[in-house]
């Protein structure tokens, strides 16, 4: 029997600039992945930090905190989600 998945769950950290999204277990991993694709003098502050859901939808730190709490991924309600909160 196939297990049903909640594709709205937070999957991992991500950074976004325009339509480009780079993911990783933690935000530090995202920036390391970015370094593989961009020159190291890229302004990393221009990339928005957030998260990816299981259905690959980018969510801001605020949106992800709400989702993670509602889905039971974190125990305490927060205004911002950090990757450390999930692991």
C-alpha positions in Angstrom: 0.0 0.0 0.0 1.3 3.5 -0.9 1.8 5.8 2.0 0.1 9.2 1.6 2.4 12.2 2.0 1.5 15.7 3.0 3.2 17.6 0.2 2.8 20.9 2.1 5.4 19.8 4.7 8.6 21.8 4.9 11.3 19.8 3.2 14.5 21.8 3.4 16.1 25.2 3.5 16.3 27.3 0.3 17.4 30.6 -1.1 15.8 32.5 -3.9 16.7 35.4 -6.2 14.0 36.1 -8.8 12.9 32.7 -10.3 16.1 30.9 -9.3 15.9 28.7 -6.2 18.8 26.8 -4.6 18.0 24.3 -1.9 20.0 22.5 0.8 19.6 20.9 4.2 20.5 24.2 5.9 20.9 27.7 4.5 24.7 27.4 4.7 24.4 24.4 2.3 22.4 26.6 -0.1 25.1 29.2 -0.1 27.8 26.5 -0.7 25.7 25.2 -3.6 25.4 28.8 -4.9 29.1 29.0 -4.9 29.3 26.1 -7.3 27.1 27.9 -9.8 28.1 31.6 -9.3 31.3 33.4 -8.9 32.3 33.8 -5.3 31.9 37.6 -5.4 28.2 37.2 -5.8 26.3 39.4 -3.3 24.7 36.7 -1.2 22.6 39.2 0.7 20.6 39.6 -2.5 19.2 36.1 -2.0 16.1 35.7 0.0 16.2 32.9 2.6 13.3 30.6 3.0 12.2 26.9 2.7 10.9 24.5 0.1 7.9 22.3 0.8 7.6 18.7 -0.4 5.8 19.9 -3.5 8.8 22.2 -4.2 6.9 25.5 -3.4 9.2 28.2 -2.0 8.0 29.7 1.3 9.4 32.7 3.2 10.8 32.2 6.8 7.5 33.6 8.1 5.3 31.4 5.9 7.4 28.3 6.7 7.2 29.0 10.5 3.4 29.0 10.3 3.3 25.8 8.2 5.8 23.9 10.3 3.8 24.7 13.4 0.5 23.8 11.9 1.9 20.5 10.5 3.5 19.6 13.8 7.1 19.9 12.5 7.9 22.2 15.3 6.4 22.3 18.8 6.4 26.0 19.6 4.9 28.7 17.4 7.5 31.0 15.9 7.5 34.1 13.7 10.5 33.0 11.7 11.7 29.5 10.9 15.3 28.5 11.0 16.7 25.3 9.6 17.9 24.4 13.0 14.3 24.3 14.2 13.6 21.3 12.0 16.5 19.1 12.8 
